[in-house]
Amino acid sequence: MPTFSSRPLNSSNINRSIKRNPALFGVPFVLLMVAASYGLTTFTQTRYDLHDQKIKQVTKEQELGLKNNRKKFDIREEYFRLSAHADEDWEPKRIQRPKGLPEWGVPPTEPPPKQS
């Protein structure tokens, strides 16, 4: 059984030139992708700017309503609120230190004695 030939029957000049030089197709394609990316940045930036503008717009009535409903700040109230958290039930417990380690965690100056 004969094998198939690698040459197409109707080979055009474009097919032959691309087969010889693949950069003839690759370079323009990459340039098109880069140019499209830069071209679309203006559209996407406009989209995000409009979205930010929509969020940042607050009418005068809403602004006044926010100021009127605000709670007054009292330093004494904050102090008592924070000190109430400190009264939780907990008890400090000491952990057992490893042998040879002093009370405050300073390493010993002498090497430990050898055990025989």
C-alpha positions in Angstrom: 0.0 0.0 0.0 1.5 3.4 -1.0 2.1 6.1 1.6 0.5 9.5 1.3 2.6 12.2 -0.1 3.4 15.2 2.1 2.8 17.6 -0.8 -0.7 18.9 -1.3 -2.2 18.6 -4.7 -3.0 22.3 -5.2 -0.3 24.2 -3.4 -0.7 28.0 -3.6 2.1 30.6 -3.4 0.9 31.7 0.0 1.0 28.2 1.5 4.5 27.7 0.1 5.8 31.0 1.5 4.3 30.5 4.9 5.8 27.0 5.0 9.2 28.4 4.2 9.0 31.4 6.5 6.5 30.9 9.4 7.3 34.5 10.7 5.3 35.8 7.7 2.2 34.7 9.6 3.3 34.8 13.2 4.8 38.3 13.4 1.7 40.2 12.0 -0.5 38.1 14.3 1.4 39.0 17.4 1.5 42.7 16.3 -2.3 42.6 15.9 -2.8 41.2 19.4 -0.6 43.8 21.0 -2.3 46.6 19.1 -5.7 45.3 20.0 -4.7 45.2 23.7 -3.5 48.8 23.7 -6.6 49.8 21.7 -9.0 48.2 24.2 -7.4 49.8 27.3 -9.2 53.1 26.6 -12.5 51.4 26.5 -11.9 49.4 29.7 -10.6 52.5 31.5 -13.8 54.4 30.5 -15.9 51.6 31.8 -14.2 51.6 35.2 -14.3 55.4 35.4 -18.0 55.5 34.9 -18.5 52.8 37.5 -16.4 54.8 40.0 -18.4 57.9 39.2 -21.7 56.2 39.8 -20.6 54.9 43.2 -19.0 58.2 44.4 -22.1 60.3 43.6 -23.9 61.2 46.8 -26.7 63.8 46.7 -26.9 66.6 49.3 -29.9 65.0 51.0 -28.0 61.7 51.4 -25.0 63.6 52.7 -27.1 65.5 55.3 -28.9 62.3 56.3 -25.5 60.7 57.0 -24.4 63.5 59.2 -27.6 63.6 61.2 -27.7 59.9 62.0 -24.1 59.8 63.2 -23.6 58.7 66.8 -21.7 61.2 69.0 -18.3 60.0 70.1 -17.6 59.8 73.8 -14.2 58.8 75.0 -15.5 57.6 78.4 -18.0 55.3 76.7 -15.2 53.8 74.6 -13.0 53.3 77.6 -15.7 51.4 79.5 -16.6 49.3 76.4 -13.0 48.3 75.9 -12.4 47.6 79.6 -15.5 45.3 79.6 -13.7 43.0 77.2 -10.7 42.7 79.5 -13.0 41.2 82.3 -13.4 37.9 80.5 -12.8 34.8 82.6 -9.3 33.6 82.0 -6.5 32.6 84.2 -2.8 32.9 83.4 -1.0 29.5 83.7 2.7 29.0 83.6 4.1 26.3 81.3 6.8 23.9 82.4 10.2 25.0 81.3 12.6 22.5 79.7 15.4 21.2 82.0 18.4 23.5 82.1 16.5 26.6 81.0 16.4 29.3 83.7 13.2 31.0 84.8 13.3 33.9 82.4 14.4 32.1 79.3 18.1 33.1 79.2 20.3 30.3 78.0 22.8 29.0 80.5 26.4 30.2 80.2 27.9 26.8 81.0 27.4 23.7 79.0 25.1 21.1 80.7 27.0 18.4 82.7 27.4 15.1 80.8 25.4 12.2 82.1 27.2 8.9 82.3 
